[in-house]
Amino acid sequence: MSTKKVNVAWLWRGLIYLTLIVGALLFLAPLYVMVLTSLKDAEQIRQGNLLAWPTSLNFESWSLAWSSACTGAQCSGLEPYFWNSVMMAVPAVLISTTWGAINGYVLSLWKFRGSETLFAMLLFGVFMPFQVVLLPMSQVLGWLGLSSSIVGLILVHLLAGLPSTTLFFRNYYAAIPKELLNAARMDGAGFWKIFVRIILPMSLPIVMVTLIWQFTQIWNDFLFGVAFSGADSKPITVGLNNLANTTSSVKAYNVDMASALIAGLPTMLVYVLAGRYFVRGLTAGAVKG
Protein backbone atom coordinates (compact mmCIF):
# COMPACT_ATOMS: atom_id res chain seq x y z
CA MET A 1 0.00 0.00 0.00
CA SER A 2 2.77 2.37 0.92
CA THR A 3 4.60 1.50 -2.31
CA LYS A 4 1.53 2.47 -4.34
CA LYS A 5 1.34 5.79 -2.53
CA VAL A 6 5.01 6.46 -3.24
CA ASN A 7 4.54 5.59 -6.93
CA VAL A 8 1.49 7.87 -7.19
CA ALA A 9 3.41 10.69 -5.51
CA TRP A 10 6.31 10.30 -7.93
CA LEU A 11 3.85 10.18 -10.85
CA TRP A 12 2.22 13.45 -9.82
CA ARG A 13 5.60 15.04 -9.26
CA GLY A 14 6.72 13.90 -12.71
CA LEU A 15 3.57 15.35 -14.28
CA ILE A 16 4.15 18.65 -12.51
CA TYR A 17 7.74 18.87 -13.72
CA LEU A 18 6.70 17.88 -17.23
CA THR A 19 4.05 20.60 -17.26
CA LEU A 20 6.56 23.17 -16.00
CA ILE A 21 9.13 22.15 -18.62
CA VAL A 22 6.59 22.33 -21.45
CA GLY A 23 5.39 25.72 -20.20
CA ALA A 24 8.96 27.03 -19.99
CA LEU A 25 9.73 25.82 -23.52
CA LEU A 26 6.60 27.47 -24.90
CA PHE A 27 7.45 30.67 -23.04
CA LEU A 28 11.04 30.69 -24.32
CA ALA A 29 10.14 29.74 -27.91
CA PRO A 30 9.72 33.37 -29.12
CA LEU A 31 13.07 34.34 -27.60
CA TYR A 32 14.67 31.32 -29.29
CA VAL A 33 13.25 32.37 -32.66
CA MET A 34 14.36 35.97 -32.15
CA VAL A 35 17.95 34.99 -31.35
CA LEU A 36 18.19 32.61 -34.33
CA THR A 37 16.65 35.14 -36.73
CA SER A 38 19.02 37.87 -35.57
CA LEU A 39 21.99 35.64 -36.44
CA LYS A 40 20.82 34.84 -39.98
CA ASP A 41 21.29 36.83 -43.15
CA ALA A 42 18.40 37.80 -45.42
CA GLU A 43 18.88 34.80 -47.72
CA GLN A 44 18.73 32.28 -44.87
CA ILE A 45 15.56 33.90 -43.57
CA ARG A 46 13.85 33.68 -46.97
CA GLN A 47 14.84 30.08 -47.67
CA GLY A 48 14.79 28.55 -44.18
CA ASN A 49 12.23 28.15 -41.45
CA LEU A 50 11.87 29.90 -38.12
CA LEU A 51 13.33 27.08 -36.02
CA ALA A 52 16.26 26.22 -38.30
CA TRP A 53 19.74 26.98 -37.06
CA PRO A 54 21.75 29.47 -39.14
CA THR A 55 24.26 27.89 -41.52
CA SER A 56 26.76 30.53 -40.37
CA LEU A 57 26.64 33.11 -37.62
CA ASN A 58 26.06 36.60 -38.97
CA PHE A 59 26.42 39.50 -36.53
CA GLU A 60 25.97 42.19 -39.17
CA SER A 61 22.33 42.63 -38.15
CA TRP A 62 23.44 43.42 -34.59
CA SER A 63 25.88 46.01 -35.90
CA LEU A 64 23.17 47.61 -38.05
CA ALA A 65 20.71 47.57 -35.14
CA TRP A 66 23.22 49.34 -32.89
CA SER A 67 24.72 51.69 -35.49
CA SER A 68 24.32 55.35 -34.56
CA ALA A 69 24.29 56.73 -38.09
CA CYS A 70 21.84 59.65 -38.23
CA THR A 71 20.29 61.65 -41.04
CA GLY A 72 18.83 64.87 -39.66
CA ALA A 73 16.68 64.01 -36.65
CA GLN A 74 16.27 60.35 -37.70
CA CYS A 75 18.79 57.79 -36.49
CA SER A 76 19.16 54.39 -38.12
CA GLY A 77 20.41 52.57 -35.01
CA LEU A 78 19.58 52.22 -31.34
CA GLU A 79 22.78 53.58 -29.82
CA PRO A 80 21.60 57.18 -29.14
CA TYR A 81 18.20 55.96 -27.93
CA PHE A 82 19.88 53.41 -25.65
CA TRP A 83 22.00 56.04 -23.90
CA ASN A 84 18.99 58.35 -23.64
CA SER A 85 17.18 55.58 -21.76
CA VAL A 86 20.19 55.03 -19.49
CA MET A 87 20.39 58.75 -18.64
CA MET A 88 16.65 58.76 -17.98
CA ALA A 89 16.20 55.45 -16.13
CA VAL A 90 19.13 55.51 -13.69
CA PRO A 91 18.37 58.81 -11.92
CA ALA A 92 14.60 58.24 -12.12
CA VAL A 93 14.92 54.81 -10.49
CA LEU A 94 17.29 55.95 -7.75
CA ILE A 95 15.37 59.11 -6.86
CA SER A 96 11.91 57.51 -6.96
CA THR A 97 13.13 54.63 -4.76
CA THR A 98 14.66 57.01 -2.22
CA TRP A 99 11.59 59.22 -2.26
CA GLY A 100 9.28 56.23 -1.85
CA ALA A 101 11.35 54.94 1.08
CA ILE A 102 11.05 58.25 2.91
CA ASN A 103 7.31 58.45 2.19
CA GLY A 104 6.76 54.89 3.36
CA TYR A 105 8.81 55.55 6.50
CA VAL A 106 6.74 58.60 7.38
CA LEU A 107 3.34 57.13 6.55
CA SER A 108 3.93 53.91 8.48
CA LEU A 109 6.11 54.82 11.46
CA TRP A 110 5.68 58.61 11.92
CA LYS A 111 1.95 58.96 11.38
CA PHE A 112 0.32 62.37 11.70
CA ARG A 113 -3.19 63.71 11.40
CA GLY A 114 -4.42 63.09 7.88
CA SER A 115 -1.65 60.61 7.03
CA GLU A 116 -4.14 57.88 6.13
CA THR A 117 -6.02 60.27 3.83
CA LEU A 118 -2.76 61.32 2.19
CA PHE A 119 -1.79 57.69 1.67
CA ALA A 120 -5.20 56.93 0.13
CA MET A 121 -4.76 59.84 -2.29
CA LEU A 122 -1.29 58.57 -3.22
CA LEU A 123 -2.66 55.06 -3.64
CA PHE A 124 -5.18 56.36 -6.17
CA GLY A 125 -2.23 57.04 -8.47
CA VAL A 126 -1.46 53.31 -8.65
CA PHE A 127 -4.79 52.62 -10.36
CA MET A 128 -5.07 55.79 -12.43
CA PRO A 129 -4.48 55.25 -16.18
CA PHE A 130 -1.52 57.31 -17.36
CA GLN A 131 -3.39 58.52 -20.44
CA VAL A 132 -5.43 60.94 -18.32
CA VAL A 133 -2.31 62.85 -17.20
CA LEU A 134 -0.75 63.35 -20.62
CA LEU A 135 -2.29 66.78 -21.27
CA PRO A 136 -1.83 68.30 -17.79
CA MET A 137 1.68 66.85 -17.55
CA SER A 138 2.63 68.38 -20.91
CA GLN A 139 1.36 71.75 -19.69
CA VAL A 140 3.39 71.49 -16.48
CA LEU A 141 6.52 70.54 -18.39
CA GLY A 142 5.94 73.53 -20.67
CA TRP A 143 5.63 75.90 -17.69
CA LEU A 144 8.84 74.48 -16.21
CA GLY A 145 10.70 74.69 -19.52
CA LEU A 146 11.38 70.94 -19.53
CA SER A 147 9.42 69.92 -22.62
CA SER A 148 11.09 67.42 -24.97
CA SER A 149 14.03 66.87 -22.61
CA ILE A 150 15.47 63.96 -20.67
CA VAL A 151 15.08 65.93 -17.43
CA GLY A 152 11.38 66.29 -18.22
CA LEU A 153 11.07 62.53 -18.75
CA ILE A 154 12.84 61.91 -15.43
CA LEU A 155 10.34 64.18 -13.66
CA VAL A 156 7.39 62.42 -15.32
CA HIS A 157 8.62 58.99 -14.27
CA LEU A 158 9.33 60.21 -10.74
CA LEU A 159 5.74 61.36 -10.32
CA ALA A 160 4.29 58.32 -12.06
CA GLY A 161 6.30 55.86 -9.96
CA LEU A 162 5.90 57.58 -6.59
CA PRO A 163 2.56 55.91 -5.68
CA SER A 164 3.95 52.42 -6.29
CA THR A 165 7.23 52.99 -4.46
CA THR A 166 5.39 54.54 -1.51
CA LEU A 167 3.00 51.58 -1.38
CA PHE A 168 5.84 49.06 -1.37
CA PHE A 169 7.81 50.73 1.41
CA ARG A 170 4.79 51.66 3.50
CA ASN A 171 3.52 48.07 3.60
CA TYR A 172 7.00 46.75 4.34
CA TYR A 173 7.70 49.21 7.14
CA ALA A 174 4.27 48.63 8.69
CA ALA A 175 5.53 45.21 9.85
CA ILE A 176 8.44 46.73 11.83
CA PRO A 177 7.72 46.65 15.58
CA LYS A 178 6.94 50.10 16.98
CA GLU A 179 8.90 49.17 20.12
CA LEU A 180 12.10 49.32 18.07
CA LEU A 181 11.49 52.96 17.19
CA ASN A 182 10.42 53.82 20.73
CA ALA A 183 13.65 52.37 22.09
CA ALA A 184 15.68 54.39 19.58
CA ARG A 185 13.81 57.57 20.53
CA MET A 186 14.52 56.95 24.19
CA ASP A 187 18.21 56.70 23.32
CA GLY A 188 18.01 60.13 21.68
CA ALA A 189 17.82 59.13 18.02
CA GLY A 190 15.86 61.48 15.79
CA PHE A 191 13.95 61.10 12.52
CA TRP A 192 16.89 60.81 10.14
CA LYS A 193 19.17 58.86 12.48
CA ILE A 194 16.50 56.18 12.97
CA PHE A 195 15.92 56.05 9.23
CA VAL A 196 19.59 55.75 8.26
CA ARG A 197 20.89 53.63 11.16
CA ILE A 198 17.93 51.30 11.81
CA ILE A 199 15.36 51.29 9.01
CA LEU A 200 17.56 51.32 5.89
CA PRO A 201 19.75 48.36 6.96
CA MET A 202 16.55 46.33 7.32
CA SER A 203 15.24 47.42 3.92
CA LEU A 204 17.45 45.53 1.44
CA PRO A 205 14.70 43.13 0.23
CA ILE A 206 12.14 45.87 -0.46
CA VAL A 207 14.79 48.18 -1.92
CA MET A 208 15.70 45.49 -4.46
CA VAL A 209 12.02 44.92 -5.28
CA THR A 210 11.48 48.62 -5.88
CA LEU A 211 14.65 49.09 -7.92
CA ILE A 212 13.79 46.18 -10.21
CA TRP A 213 10.14 47.21 -10.49
CA GLN A 214 10.94 50.83 -11.29
CA PHE A 215 13.72 50.02 -13.74
CA THR A 216 11.45 47.63 -15.63
CA GLN A 217 8.58 50.13 -15.76
CA ILE A 218 10.73 53.05 -16.84
CA TRP A 219 12.95 51.23 -19.32
CA ASN A 220 9.98 49.57 -21.06
CA ASP A 221 7.77 52.67 -21.09
CA PHE A 222 6.58 53.82 -24.49
CA LEU A 223 3.66 56.14 -23.71
CA PHE A 224 5.59 58.84 -21.87
CA GLY A 225 8.56 58.42 -24.17
CA VAL A 226 6.60 59.10 -27.34
CA ALA A 227 4.50 61.87 -25.73
CA PHE A 228 7.13 63.94 -23.93
CA SER A 229 10.43 63.33 -25.73
CA GLY A 230 12.06 65.42 -28.40
CA ALA A 231 14.30 64.57 -31.34
CA ASP A 232 17.38 64.30 -29.08
CA SER A 233 15.73 62.70 -26.03
CA LYS A 234 13.76 59.75 -27.38
CA PRO A 235 14.13 56.57 -25.25
CA ILE A 236 14.94 53.17 -26.68
CA THR A 237 11.32 52.02 -26.93
CA VAL A 238 10.56 54.91 -29.29
CA GLY A 239 13.75 54.25 -31.21
CA LEU A 240 12.83 50.59 -31.57
CA ASN A 241 9.39 51.53 -32.88
CA ASN A 242 10.92 53.97 -35.38
CA LEU A 243 13.47 51.42 -36.54
CA ALA A 244 10.88 48.66 -36.97
CA ASN A 245 8.56 50.95 -38.94
CA THR A 246 11.09 52.43 -41.32
CA THR A 247 9.99 52.16 -44.93
CA SER A 248 12.17 49.80 -46.93
CA SER A 249 11.72 47.77 -50.09
CA VAL A 250 12.89 44.61 -48.25
CA LYS A 251 11.97 43.98 -44.63
CA ALA A 252 15.09 43.27 -42.56
CA TYR A 253 13.68 40.86 -39.97
CA ASN A 254 17.13 39.99 -38.65
CA VAL A 255 17.83 43.65 -37.84
CA ASP A 256 14.41 44.02 -36.20
CA MET A 257 15.02 40.97 -34.02
CA ALA A 258 18.49 42.13 -33.05
CA SER A 259 17.07 45.56 -32.18
CA ALA A 260 14.37 44.03 -29.98
CA LEU A 261 16.96 41.92 -28.16
CA ILE A 262 19.20 44.95 -27.57
CA ALA A 263 16.23 46.89 -26.20
CA GLY A 264 15.22 44.06 -23.87
CA LEU A 265 18.70 43.00 -22.77
CA PRO A 266 19.06 45.39 -19.78
CA THR A 267 15.81 44.26 -18.13
CA MET A 268 16.66 40.61 -18.77
CA LEU A 269 20.07 41.10 -17.16
CA VAL A 270 18.50 42.82 -14.16
CA TYR A 271 16.16 39.90 -13.54
CA VAL A 272 18.88 37.31 -14.11
CA LEU A 273 21.32 39.01 -11.72
CA ALA A 274 18.85 40.20 -9.08
CA GLY A 275 15.77 38.04 -9.59
CA ARG A 276 16.28 36.12 -6.35
CA TYR A 277 16.23 39.39 -4.41
CA PHE A 278 12.97 40.32 -6.13
CA VAL A 279 11.28 37.09 -5.01
CA ARG A 280 12.76 37.40 -1.52
CA GLY A 281 11.48 40.95 -1.21
CA LEU A 282 7.98 40.01 -2.31
CA THR A 283 7.77 37.18 0.21
CA ALA A 284 9.16 39.48 2.91
CA GLY A 285 6.07 41.66 2.72
CA ALA A 286 6.39 43.90 -0.30
CA VAL A 287 2.79 43.32 -1.34
CA LYS A 288 1.21 42.67 2.03
CA GLY A 289 -1.83 44.61 3.09
C-alpha positions in Angstrom: 0.0 0.0 0.0 2.8 2.4 0.9 4.6 1.5 -2.3 1.5 2.5 -4.3 1.3 5.8 -2.5 5.0 6.5 -3.2 4.5 5.6 -6.9 1.5 7.9 -7.2 3.4 10.7 -5.5 6.3 10.3 -7.9 3.8 10.2 -10.8 2.2 13.4 -9.8 5.6 15.0 -9.3 6.7 13.9 -12.7 3.6 15.4 -14.3 4.1 18.7 -12.5 7.7 18.9 -13.7 6.7 17.9 -17.2 4.0 20.6 -17.3 6.6 23.2 -16.0 9.1 22.2 -18.6 6.6 22.3 -21.5 5.4 25.7 -20.2 9.0 27.0 -20.0 9.7 25.8 -23.5 6.6 27.5 -24.9 7.4 30.7 -23.0 11.0 30.7 -24.3 10.1 29.7 -27.9 9.7 33.4 -29.1 13.1 34.3 -27.6 14.7 31.3 -29.3 13.2 32.4 -32.7 14.4 36.0 -32.2 17.9 35.0 -31.3 18.2 32.6 -34.3 16.6 35.1 -36.7 19.0 37.9 -35.6 22.0 35.6 -36.4 20.8 34.8 -40.0 21.3 36.8 -43.1 18.4 37.8 -45.4 18.9 34.8 -47.7 18.7 32.3 -44.9 15.6 33.9 -43.6 13.9 33.7 -47.0 14.8 30.1 -47.7 14.8 28.5 -44.2 12.2 28.2 -41.5 11.9 29.9 -38.1 13.3 27.1 -36.0 16.3 26.2 -38.3 19.7 27.0 -37.1 21.7 29.5 -39.1 24.3 27.9 -41.5 26.8 30.5 -40.4 26.6 33.1 -37.6 26.1 36.6 -39.0 26.4 39.5 -36.5 26.0 42.2 -39.2 22.3 42.6 -38.2 23.4 43.4 -34.6 25.9 46.0 -35.9 23.2 47.6 -38.1 20.7 47.6 -35.1 23.2 49.3 -32.9 24.7 51.7 -35.5 24.3 55.4 -34.6 24.3 56.7 -38.1 21.8 59.6 -38.2 20.3 61.7 -41.0 18.8 64.9 -39.7 16.7 64.0 -36.6 16.3 60.4 -37.7 18.8 57.8 -36.5 19.2 54.4 -38.1 20.4 52.6 -35.0 19.6 52.2 -31.3 22.8 53.6 -29.8 21.6 57.2 -29.1 18.2 56.0 -27.9 19.9 53.4 -25.6 22.0 56.0 -23.9 19.0 58.3 -23.6 17.2 55.6 -21.8 20.2 55.0 -19.5 20.4 58.7 -18.6 16.7 58.8 -18.0 16.2 55.5 -16.1 19.1 55.5 -13.7 18.4 58.8 -11.9 14.6 58.2 -12.1 14.9 54.8 -10.5 17.3 56.0 -7.7 15.4 59.1 -6.9 11.9 57.5 -7.0 13.1 54.6 -4.8 14.7 57.0 -2.2 11.6 59.2 -2.3 9.3 56.2 -1.8 11.4 54.9 1.1 11.1 58.3 2.9 7.3 58.4 2.2 6.8 54.9 3.4 8.8 55.5 6.5 6.7 58.6 7.4 3.3 57.1 6.5 3.9 53.9 8.5 6.1 54.8 11.5 5.7 58.6 11.9 2.0 59.0 11.4 0.3 62.4 11.7 -3.2 63.7 11.4 -4.4 63.1 7.9 -1.7 60.6 7.0 -4.1 57.9 6.1 -6.0 60.3 3.8 -2.8 61.3 2.2 -1.8 57.7 1.7 -5.2 56.9 0.1 -4.8 59.8 -2.3 -1.3 58.6 -3.2 -2.7 55.1 -3.6 -5.2 56.4 -6.2 -2.2 57.0 -8.5 -1.5 53.3 -8.7 -4.8 52.6 -10.4 -5.1 55.8 -12.4 -4.5 55.3 -16.2 -1.5 57.3 -17.4 -3.4 58.5 -20.4 -5.4 60.9 -18.3 -2.3 62.8 -17.2 -0.8 63.4 -20.6 -2.3 66.8 -21.3 -1.8 68.3 -17.8 1.7 66.9 -17.6 2.6 68.4 -20.9 1.4 71.8 -19.7 3.4 71.5 -16.5 6.5 70.5 -18.4 5.9 73.5 -20.7 5.6 75.9 -17.7 8.8 74.5 -16.2 10.7 74.7 -19.5 11.4 70.9 -19.5 9.4 69.9 -22.6 11.1 67.4 -25.0 14.0 66.9 -22.6 15.5 64.0 -20.7 15.1 65.9 -17.4 11.4 66.3 -18.2 11.1 62.5 -18.7 12.8 61.9 -15.4 10.3 64.2 -13.7 7.4 62.4 -15.3 8.6 59.0 -14.3 9.3 60.2 -10.7 5.7 61.4 -10.3 4.3 58.3 -12.1 6.3 55.9 -10.0 5.9 57.6 -6.6 2.6 55.9 -5.7 3.9 52.4 -6.3 7.2 53.0 -4.5 5.4 54.5 -1.5 3.0 51.6 -1.4 5.8 49.1 -1.4 7.8 50.7 1.4 4.8 51.7 3.5 3.5 48.1 3.6 7.0 46.7 4.3 7.7 49.2 7.1 4.3 48.6 8.7 5.5 45.2 9.9 8.4 46.7 11.8 7.7 46.7 15.6 6.9 50.1 17.0 8.9 49.2 20.1 12.1 49.3 18.1 11.5 53.0 17.2 10.4 53.8 20.7 13.6 52.4 22.1 15.7 54.4 19.6 13.8 57.6 20.5 14.5 57.0 24.2 18.2 56.7 23.3 18.0 60.1 21.7 17.8 59.1 18.0 15.9 61.5 15.8 13.9 61.1 12.5 16.9 60.8 10.1 19.2 58.9 12.5 16.5 56.2 13.0 15.9 56.0 9.2 19.6 55.8 8.3 20.9 53.6 11.2 17.9 51.3 11.8 15.4 51.3 9.0 17.6 51.3 5.9 19.8 48.4 7.0 16.5 46.3 7.3 15.2 47.4 3.9 17.5 45.5 1.4 14.7 43.1 0.2 12.1 45.9 -0.5 14.8 48.2 -1.9 15.7 45.5 -4.5 12.0 44.9 -5.3 11.5 48.6 -5.9 14.7 49.1 -7.9 13.8 46.2 -10.2 10.1 47.2 -10.5 10.9 50.8 -11.3 13.7 50.0 -13.7 11.4 47.6 -15.6 8.6 50.1 -15.8 10.7 53.1 -16.8 12.9 51.2 -19.3 10.0 49.6 -21.1 7.8 52.7 -21.1 6.6 53.8 -24.5 3.7 56.1 -23.7 5.6 58.8 -21.9 8.6 58.4 -24.2 6.6 59.1 -27.3 4.5 61.9 -25.7 7.1 63.9 -23.9 10.4 63.3 -25.7 12.1 65.4 -28.4 14.3 64.6 -31.3 17.4 64.3 -29.1 15.7 62.7 -26.0 13.8 59.7 -27.4 14.1 56.6 -25.3 14.9 53.2 -26.7 11.3 52.0 -26.9 10.6 54.9 -29.3 13.8 54.3 -31.2 12.8 50.6 -31.6 9.4 51.5 -32.9 10.9 54.0 -35.4 13.5 51.4 -36.5 10.9 48.7 -37.0 8.6 50.9 -38.9 11.1 52.4 -41.3 10.0 52.2 -44.9 12.2 49.8 -46.9 11.7 47.8 -50.1 12.9 44.6 -48.3 12.0 44.0 -44.6 15.1 43.3 -42.6 13.7 40.9 -40.0 17.1 40.0 -38.7 17.8 43.7 -37.8 14.4 44.0 -36.2 15.0 41.0 -34.0 18.5 42.1 -33.1 17.1 45.6 -32.2 14.4 44.0 -30.0 17.0 41.9 -28.2 19.2 44.9 -27.6 16.2 46.9 -26.2 15.2 44.1 -23.9 18.7 43.0 -22.8 19.1 45.4 -19.8 15.8 44.3 -18.1 16.7 40.6 -18.8 20.1 41.1 -17.2 18.5 42.8 -14.2 16.2 39.9 -13.5 18.9 37.3 -14.1 21.3 39.0 -11.7 18.9 40.2 -9.1 15.8 38.0 -9.6 16.3 36.1 -6.3 16.2 39.4 -4.4 13.0 40.3 -6.1 11.3 37.1 -5.0 12.8 37.4 -1.5 11.5 41.0 -1.2 8.0 40.0 -2.3 7.8 37.2 0.2 9.2 39.5 2.9 6.1 41.7 2.7 6.4 43.9 -0.3 2.8 43.3 -1.3 1.2 42.7 2.0 -1.8 44.6 3.1 
